């Protein structure tokens, strides 16, 4: 087969480049879709399975917990054994766990199956971005990431609409079973069209202890936040904090060398901007997680929208992400990510303030549409530059790790916010069955989320000072090294340093 590549990767405009983009978007979009499609089914599955408010939180958070806790391991596995291989294994695992979710007889089984689903997501999600970063030529990567962000946003926004239709037409179980044919298509295309890439310089044994510490830390903290009110959750939360500190110490120690490779090499944080963008991600996605968890439930419980009408409410976000995210990636490449990210996150904050008006008797045209439109404009401006900056400010050999770190940070922010904020604003017990009680908590939660967005915008403006997305020779050029001695910030391949990309295998 003829492959359209230049000296440093596949061209996005080539047929194979389009197949690679299609596969990574569909695979990660399946995981994104599932993280939102479930929300529209929560009232119905809660009623059928007789779940409490904490049961609904665990339905969302069991998936996010294993995804966030193991996504770093997923990135490392891809870098070591092959990004395409781990990606396709993750897709298959995700599909099998989805089948278990669709067959769950009670809320406990559903929560367990959702946790298994998150393991599959942890394998496939970092692989999708790492495949883009390691397969395409450098000049095409911001545009590819922008397209990935926009189409991934499309899948995430399409989730509630599809979920609403499935809940009404076939029942809530089909929001999980729909993943099976999608997974089969992703695997078939990936095996045929996606090149295999890996980090040839990796050595040492796996950091199994690090992966266990990360997952157990998040589990303890999440349990403490959701099930608070007795000594056991308090002890669990404290243990989670201690395990998190032990994880940090262990990763610092293992990054200095030894027989075990660090799950998170400290060198990946050598760039101040990489660290700053991940802090921005943590706060921004904490707010986003609260919105995606509560808004569609509020529309059904308080405003009495049907499931499909509640799901359709996010269509403007879907369309705006699809149309504007690739352009946002291109704009950020020219002017730098600081301005698009700052303005975009502030627009998100404004959208959340408008969402706080939603309640009993709300109209879609006057109350919901302006809020979700402003929110969608903000996400379209911010997500692609944020994602591209994370990858551009880490060494290329750490593509999988950098993607895993950013995804773990995003999911951790969402996980902790969904666990903490609903109880803090009074959404406990059977609150989702009362329009008055749920609306009071929802409005407070939107104000808190808007404040978090504003904080992340300020942090972006203060810390993101340079344009790491520029492909022009500049601040990185003196940093170029010989093969296998990649410098941080990331290497920029040129005509004379094709050999420096030795870890990327041409198909």
C-alpha positions as CSV (number, residue, x, y, z in Angstrom):
1,X,0.0,0.0,0.0
2,X,1.3,3.5,-0.9
3,X,1.5,5.8,2.2
4,X,1.3,9.5,1.9
5,X,4.0,10.7,4.3
6,X,6.8,13.3,4.3
7,X,10.0,12.8,6.2
8,X,8.4,13.3,9.6
9,X,4.9,11.7,9.4
10,X,1.6,11.3,7.6
11,X,0.0,14.3,5.9
12,X,-3.5,15.1,7.3
13,X,-4.7,15.9,3.7
14,X,-3.7,12.4,2.5
15,X,-6.3,9.5,2.4
16,X,-4.4,7.6,5.1
17,X,-4.3,10.8,7.2
18,X,-8.1,11.1,7.0
19,X,-8.5,7.4,8.0
20,X,-6.2,7.9,11.0
21,X,-8.2,10.9,12.1
22,X,-11.5,9.1,11.5
23,X,-10.4,6.2,13.7
24,X,-9.1,8.2,16.6
25,X,-12.1,10.5,16.6
26,X,-14.6,7.6,16.5
27,X,-12.8,5.6,19.2
28,X,-12.3,8.5,21.6
29,X,-15.7,9.9,20.6
30,X,-17.3,6.6,21.7
31,X,-15.9,7.1,25.2
32,X,-16.8,10.8,25.2
33,X,-20.3,10.0,24.0
34,X,-20.8,7.4,26.8
35,X,-19.7,9.9,29.4
36,X,-22.6,12.2,28.4
37,X,-25.2,9.8,27.0
38,X,-25.6,8.2,30.5
39,X,-26.7,11.5,32.1
40,X,-29.9,11.7,30.1
41,X,-30.9,8.2,31.3
42,X,-30.2,8.8,35.0
43,X,-33.8,9.6,36.0
44,X,-35.2,6.6,34.2
45,X,-32.6,4.1,35.3
46,X,-32.7,5.5,38.9
47,X,-36.4,4.9,39.0
48,X,-36.2,1.4,37.5
49,X,-33.3,0.3,39.6
50,X,-34.6,2.1,42.7
51,X,-31.3,4.1,43.1
52,X,-30.7,7.0,45.5
53,X,-28.9,10.3,44.5
54,X,-25.6,8.7,45.6
55,X,-26.4,5.7,43.3
56,X,-26.7,8.1,40.4
57,X,-23.4,9.8,41.3
58,X,-21.7,6.4,41.4
59,X,-23.2,5.5,38.0
60,X,-21.3,8.5,36.6
61,X,-18.3,8.4,38.9
62,X,-17.5,4.7,38.8
63,X,-16.6,5.1,35.1
64,X,-14.7,8.3,35.7
65,X,-12.8,6.8,38.7
66,X,-11.2,3.9,36.8
67,X,-10.7,6.1,33.8
68,X,-8.9,8.8,35.7
69,X,-7.0,6.3,37.9
70,X,-5.7,4.1,35.1
71,X,-5.4,6.5,32.2
72,X,-1.7,7.2,33.0
73,X,-1.1,3.5,32.8
74,X,-2.9,3.3,29.5
75,X,-0.7,6.0,28.0
76,X,2.5,4.2,29.3
77,X,1.3,0.9,27.9
78,X,0.7,2.5,24.5
79,X,4.2,4.1,24.5
80,X,5.8,0.7,25.3
81,X,3.8,-1.9,23.4
82,X,2.3,0.1,20.6
83,X,-0.3,2.8,20.6
84,X,-2.5,1.2,18.0
85,X,-2.4,-2.2,19.8
86,X,-3.4,-0.8,23.2
87,X,-6.0,1.5,21.6
88,X,-7.7,-1.4,19.9
89,X,-7.6,-3.6,23.0
90,X,-9.2,-0.7,24.9
91,X,-12.0,-0.4,22.4
92,X,-12.7,-4.1,22.6
93,X,-12.7,-4.0,26.5
94,X,-15.0,-1.0,26.4
95,X,-17.5,-2.8,24.2
96,X,-17.6,-5.9,26.4
97,X,-18.1,-3.7,29.6
98,X,-20.9,-1.8,27.7
99,X,-22.7,-5.0,27.2
100,X,-22.5,-5.8,30.9
101,X,-23.9,-2.3,31.7
102,X,-26.8,-2.9,29.3
103,X,-27.7,-6.2,31.1
104,X,-27.3,-5.0,34.7
105,X,-30.2,-6.2,36.9
106,X,-29.5,-3.7,39.7
107,X,-27.7,-0.5,40.5
108,X,-24.7,-2.3,42.2
109,X,-24.1,-4.4,39.1
110,X,-24.4,-1.3,36.9
111,X,-21.8,0.6,39.0
112,X,-19.4,-2.3,38.8
113,X,-19.8,-2.6,35.0
114,X,-19.3,1.1,34.7
115,X,-16.0,0.8,36.5
116,X,-15.0,-1.9,34.0
117,X,-16.0,0.4,31.2
118,X,-13.6,3.0,32.6
119,X,-10.7,0.6,32.3
120,X,-11.4,0.3,28.6
121,X,-11.6,4.1,28.3
122,X,-8.3,4.4,30.1
123,X,-6.7,2.2,27.4
124,X,-8.2,3.9,24.4
125,X,-8.4,7.6,25.3
126,X,-4.7,8.5,25.6
127,X,-4.0,6.3,22.6
128,X,-6.2,8.4,20.3
129,X,-4.3,11.6,21.0
130,X,-0.9,9.9,21.1
131,X,-1.6,8.3,17.7
132,X,-2.3,11.8,16.3
133,X,0.8,13.3,17.8
134,X,3.2,10.5,16.7
135,X,1.7,9.9,13.2
136,X,1.1,13.3,11.6
137,X,3.7,15.8,10.5
138,X,4.3,18.5,13.1
139,X,2.7,21.3,11.0
140,X,-0.6,19.3,10.7
141,X,-0.9,18.4,14.4
142,X,-2.6,21.6,15.7
143,X,-5.2,21.2,12.9
144,X,-5.6,17.5,13.6
145,X,-6.0,18.1,17.3
146,X,-8.5,20.8,16.5
147,X,-10.5,18.4,14.3
148,X,-10.2,15.7,17.0
149,X,-11.5,18.2,19.6
150,X,-14.3,19.4,17.5
151,X,-15.5,16.0,16.4
152,X,-15.0,14.6,19.9
153,X,-17.1,17.5,21.2
154,X,-19.7,16.6,18.6
155,X,-19.8,13.0,20.0
156,X,-20.1,14.4,23.6
157,X,-22.9,16.8,22.7
158,X,-24.6,14.2,20.5
159,X,-24.6,11.8,23.5
160,X,-27.6,13.4,25.3
161,X,-29.6,13.7,22.1
162,X,-28.9,10.1,21.2
163,X,-29.5,9.0,24.8
164,X,-32.8,10.8,24.9
165,X,-34.0,9.1,21.8
166,X,-32.8,5.7,22.9
167,X,-34.4,6.1,26.4
168,X,-37.8,7.0,24.8
169,X,-37.7,4.6,21.9
170,X,-36.0,1.5,23.3
171,X,-35.2,2.0,27.0
172,X,-32.2,3.2,29.0
173,X,-30.2,-0.1,28.5
174,X,-29.6,0.8,24.8
175,X,-27.5,3.8,25.7
176,X,-24.8,1.2,26.5
177,X,-25.6,-1.5,23.9
178,X,-25.1,1.1,21.1
179,X,-21.4,1.0,21.7
180,X,-21.0,-2.6,20.4
181,X,-21.4,-1.8,16.6
182,X,-19.3,1.4,17.0
183,X,-16.5,-0.5,18.6
184,X,-16.5,-3.2,15.8
185,X,-16.1,-0.4,13.2
186,X,-13.3,1.3,15.1
187,X,-11.3,-1.9,15.4
188,X,-11.7,-2.9,11.8
189,X,-10.5,0.5,10.5
190,X,-7.7,0.8,13.0
191,X,-6.2,-2.5,12.1
192,X,-6.2,-1.6,8.4
193,X,-5.2,2.0,8.3
194,X,-3.5,3.2,11.5
195,X,0.3,2.9,11.7
196,X,1.9,1.4,14.8
197,X,4.1,3.7,16.8
198,X,5.9,3.3,20.1
199,X,8.6,4.8,22.2
200,X,11.7,2.8,21.3
201,X,13.8,4.3,24.1
202,X,11.5,3.0,27.0
203,X,13.1,0.6,29.4
204,X,12.5,-0.7,32.9
205,X,9.6,-2.6,34.5
206,X,6.1,-1.2,34.8
207,X,5.2,1.0,37.7
208,X,2.4,-1.2,38.9
209,X,2.6,0.3,42.4
210,X,2.2,3.8,41.0
211,X,-0.9,2.8,39.1
212,X,-2.4,1.2,42.2
213,X,-1.6,4.2,44.4
214,X,-3.3,6.6,41.9
215,X,-6.4,4.5,41.6
216,X,-6.8,3.9,45.3
217,X,-6.2,7.5,46.2
218,X,-8.9,8.7,43.9
219,X,-11.3,5.9,45.1
220,X,-10.8,6.8,48.7
221,X,-11.3,10.5,48.2
222,X,-14.4,10.0,45.9
223,X,-16.0,7.6,48.4
224,X,-15.4,10.1,51.2
225,X,-17.0,12.9,49.2
226,X,-20.1,11.0,48.1
227,X,-20.8,8.8,51.1
228,X,-20.0,11.4,53.8
229,X,-21.8,11.5,57.1
230,X,-20.1,8.7,59.1
231,X,-16.5,8.0,60.2
232,X,-15.9,5.4,57.5
233,X,-16.1,7.8,54.5
234,X,-14.0,10.3,56.5
235,X,-11.3,7.7,57.0
236,X,-11.5,6.7,53.4
237,X,-11.0,10.3,52.2
238,X,-8.0,10.8,54.6
239,X,-6.4,7.6,53.4
240,X,-6.9,8.7,49.8
241,X,-5.1,12.0,50.5
242,X,-2.2,10.0,52.1
243,X,-2.0,7.6,49.2
244,X,-1.9,10.5,46.8
245,X,1.1,12.0,48.6
246,X,2.8,8.6,48.6
247,X,2.2,8.4,44.8
248,X,3.9,11.7,44.2
249,X,6.9,10.7,46.3
250,X,7.2,7.4,44.6
251,X,7.1,8.9,41.1
252,X,9.7,11.5,42.0
253,X,12.0,8.7,43.3
254,X,11.5,6.4,40.3
255,X,12.0,9.3,37.8
256,X,15.6,9.4,39.0
257,X,16.4,6.0,37.5
258,X,16.2,2.4,38.5
259,X,14.7,-0.9,37.4
260,X,11.1,0.4,37.4
261,X,10.0,3.1,35.0
262,X,8.0,5.9,36.5
263,X,4.3,6.0,35.6
264,X,4.6,9.8,35.4
265,X,8.2,10.8,34.6
266,X,9.0,14.0,36.4
267,X,10.7,15.3,33.2
268,X,7.3,15.6,31.6
269,X,6.7,18.6,33.9
270,X,9.9,20.3,32.9
271,X,7.9,22.8,30.9
272,X,6.2,25.4,33.2
273,X,3.4,25.8,30.6
274,X,2.7,22.1,30.5
275,X,2.2,22.2,34.3
276,X,0.1,25.4,34.1
277,X,-2.2,24.1,31.3
278,X,-2.8,20.9,33.4
279,X,-3.9,23.0,36.4
280,X,-6.2,25.0,34.1
281,X,-7.6,21.7,32.8
282,X,-8.3,20.5,36.4
283,X,-10.4,23.5,37.3
284,X,-12.1,23.9,33.9
285,X,-13.1,20.2,33.7
286,X,-14.3,20.2,37.3
287,X,-16.9,22.8,36.3
288,X,-17.7,21.0,33.1
289,X,-18.3,17.7,34.9
290,X,-20.9,19.4,37.2
291,X,-22.7,20.9,34.2
292,X,-22.9,17.6,32.3
293,X,-24.1,15.7,35.4
294,X,-26.8,18.1,36.5
295,X,-28.1,20.1,33.5
296,X,-30.0,17.4,31.7
297,X,-31.4,16.0,35.0
298,X,-32.6,19.5,35.9
299,X,-34.3,19.9,32.5
300,X,-36.2,16.6,33.0
301,X,-37.0,16.9,36.8
302,X,-37.7,20.6,37.1
303,X,-38.6,21.9,33.6
304,X,-40.3,18.7,32.6
305,X,-38.6,18.2,29.3
306,X,-38.8,14.8,27.8
307,X,-35.6,12.8,27.6
308,X,-35.1,13.5,23.9
309,X,-36.0,17.2,24.4
310,X,-33.5,17.5,27.3
311,X,-30.8,15.7,25.2
312,X,-31.5,18.0,22.2
313,X,-30.8,21.1,24.4
314,X,-27.1,20.6,23.8
315,X,-27.3,20.7,20.0
316,X,-25.8,24.2,19.8
317,X,-22.8,23.0,21.7
318,X,-22.4,20.1,19.2
319,X,-22.7,22.3,16.2
320,X,-20.4,25.1,17.5
321,X,-17.7,22.6,18.5
322,X,-17.9,20.9,15.1
323,X,-17.7,24.2,13.1
324,X,-15.3,26.2,15.2
325,X,-12.8,24.0,17.1
326,X,-10.6,23.3,14.0
327,X,-10.5,27.1,13.3
328,X,-9.6,27.7,17.0
329,X,-6.7,25.3,16.7
330,X,-5.4,27.2,13.6
331,X,-5.9,30.6,15.3
332,X,-4.0,29.4,18.4
333,X,-1.2,28.3,16.2
334,X,-0.9,31.9,14.7
335,X,-1.5,34.0,17.8
336,X,-0.7,31.6,20.6
337,X,-3.1,29.7,22.9
338,X,-3.3,32.3,25.7
339,X,-5.9,34.6,24.2
340,X,-8.3,31.9,22.7
341,X,-8.2,29.9,25.9
342,X,-8.8,32.9,28.2
343,X,-11.6,34.3,26.2
344,X,-13.2,30.9,25.6
345,X,-13.1,29.9,29.3
346,X,-14.7,33.3,30.3
347,X,-17.5,32.7,27.7
348,X,-18.0,29.3,29.4
349,X,-18.4,31.0,32.8
350,X,-21.0,33.4,31.3
351,X,-22.9,30.5,29.9
352,X,-23.0,28.8,33.3
353,X,-24.3,32.0,34.9
354,X,-27.1,32.0,32.3
355,X,-27.8,28.3,33.1
356,X,-28.5,29.2,36.7
357,X,-31.8,30.7,35.5
358,X,-33.1,27.3,34.4
359,X,-35.9,25.9,36.6
360,X,-39.6,25.1,36.7
361,X,-41.4,26.6,33.7
362,X,-38.2,27.4,31.8
363,X,-38.5,27.8,28.1
364,X,-35.9,26.4,25.8
365,X,-35.7,29.5,23.5
366,X,-35.4,32.1,26.3
367,X,-33.7,30.2,29.1
368,X,-31.7,27.3,27.8
369,X,-30.7,28.2,24.2
370,X,-28.7,31.4,25.1
371,X,-26.9,29.6,27.9
372,X,-25.8,26.6,25.9
373,X,-24.9,28.7,22.9
374,X,-22.6,30.9,24.9
375,X,-21.2,27.8,26.6
376,X,-20.6,26.1,23.3
377,X,-18.7,29.2,21.9
378,X,-16.5,29.1,24.9
379,X,-15.7,25.4,24.6
380,X,-15.0,25.8,20.9
381,X,-12.5,28.5,21.5
382,X,-10.7,26.9,24.5
383,X,-10.6,23.1,24.1
384,X,-8.5,22.7,20.9
385,X,-5.7,25.2,22.0
386,X,-5.6,23.6,25.5
387,X,-5.2,20.1,24.1
388,X,-2.7,21.1,21.5
389,X,-0.6,23.1,24.0
390,X,-0.4,20.1,26.4
391,X,1.1,18.0,23.6
392,X,3.3,20.7,22.2
393,X,5.0,21.5,25.5
394,X,5.9,17.9,26.4
395,X,8.8,15.9,24.8
396,X,7.5,14.0,21.8
397,X,8.7,10.6,23.2
398,X,6.3,11.3,26.1
399,X,3.3,11.7,23.7
400,X,1.3,9.0,25.4
401,X,2.3,10.0,28.9
402,X,1.5,13.7,28.2
403,X,-1.9,12.8,26.8
404,X,-2.5,10.4,29.7
405,X,-1.6,13.1,32.3
406,X,-3.9,15.7,30.7
407,X,-6.8,13.2,30.4
408,X,-6.2,12.0,34.0
409,X,-6.3,15.6,35.2
410,X,-9.5,16.4,33.3
411,X,-11.2,13.2,34.6
412,X,-10.0,13.8,38.1
413,X,-11.4,17.3,38.1
414,X,-14.8,16.0,36.9
415,X,-14.7,13.1,39.3
416,X,-14.0,15.1,42.4
417,X,-16.4,17.9,41.5
418,X,-19.3,15.5,40.7
419,X,-18.6,13.8,44.0
420,X,-18.3,16.9,46.1
421,X,-20.5,19.7,44.8
422,X,-24.0,18.0,44.7
423,X,-24.0,17.1,48.4
424,X,-22.6,20.5,49.2
425,X,-25.5,22.2,47.5
426,X,-28.1,19.9,49.0
427,X,-28.5,17.3,46.3
428,X,-28.7,14.2,48.4
429,X,-31.1,11.2,49.0
430,X,-34.1,11.5,46.6
431,X,-33.6,15.1,45.6
432,X,-33.8,14.2,41.9
433,X,-37.5,13.3,42.4
434,X,-38.4,16.8,43.7
435,X,-38.4,19.8,41.3
436,X,-38.1,22.4,44.0
437,X,-35.2,20.7,45.9
438,X,-33.3,19.9,42.7
439,X,-33.6,23.4,41.3
440,X,-32.3,25.1,44.4
441,X,-29.2,22.9,44.4
442,X,-28.7,23.1,40.7
443,X,-28.7,26.9,40.7
444,X,-26.1,27.1,43.4
445,X,-24.0,24.5,41.6
446,X,-24.0,26.5,38.4
447,X,-22.8,29.6,40.3
448,X,-20.0,27.6,41.9
449,X,-19.1,26.2,38.5
450,X,-19.0,29.6,36.9
451,X,-16.6,30.8,39.6
452,X,-14.3,27.8,38.9
453,X,-14.3,28.7,35.2
454,X,-13.4,32.3,36.0
455,X,-10.5,31.1,38.1
456,X,-9.2,28.9,35.3
457,X,-9.4,31.8,32.8
458,X,-7.4,34.1,35.1
459,X,-4.8,31.3,35.6
460,X,-4.5,30.9,31.8
461,X,-4.0,34.6,31.2
462,X,-1.3,34.8,33.9
463,X,0.7,31.6,33.1
464,X,0.5,30.9,29.3
465,X,3.0,33.4,28.0
466,X,4.6,31.8,24.8
467,X,3.3,30.3,21.6
468,X,4.3,26.6,21.9
469,X,2.2,25.8,18.8
470,X,4.2,27.9,16.3
471,X,5.9,25.7,13.7
472,X,8.3,28.4,12.8
473,X,12.0,28.0,13.9
474,X,12.5,29.9,17.0
475,X,13.0,29.1,20.7
476,X,13.2,25.4,20.2
477,X,15.8,25.3,17.4
478,X,18.9,25.6,19.6
479,X,17.6,22.7,21.8
480,X,17.8,20.1,19.0
481,X,19.8,17.0,20.0
482,X,21.0,13.9,18.2
483,X,18.9,10.8,18.0
484,X,17.6,9.3,21.3
485,X,18.5,12.5,23.2
486,X,15.3,14.4,22.8
487,X,15.2,17.8,24.6
488,X,12.4,19.4,26.4
489,X,10.5,21.3,25.2
490,X,9.5,19.0,22.4
491,X,11.7,18.3,19.4
492,X,10.7,20.0,16.2
493,X,11.7,17.7,13.3
494,X,13.3,19.3,10.3
495,X,14.9,18.3,7.1
496,X,18.2,17.4,8.9
497,X,16.8,15.6,11.9
498,X,14.6,12.9,10.5
499,X,16.6,10.4,12.5
500,X,15.7,12.0,15.8
501,X,12.2,10.6,15.4
502,X,13.5,7.1,15.5
503,X,10.9,6.0,18.0
504,X,8.2,6.7,15.4
505,X,7.9,3.8,12.9
506,X,6.8,4.5,9.4
507,X,4.2,2.0,8.2
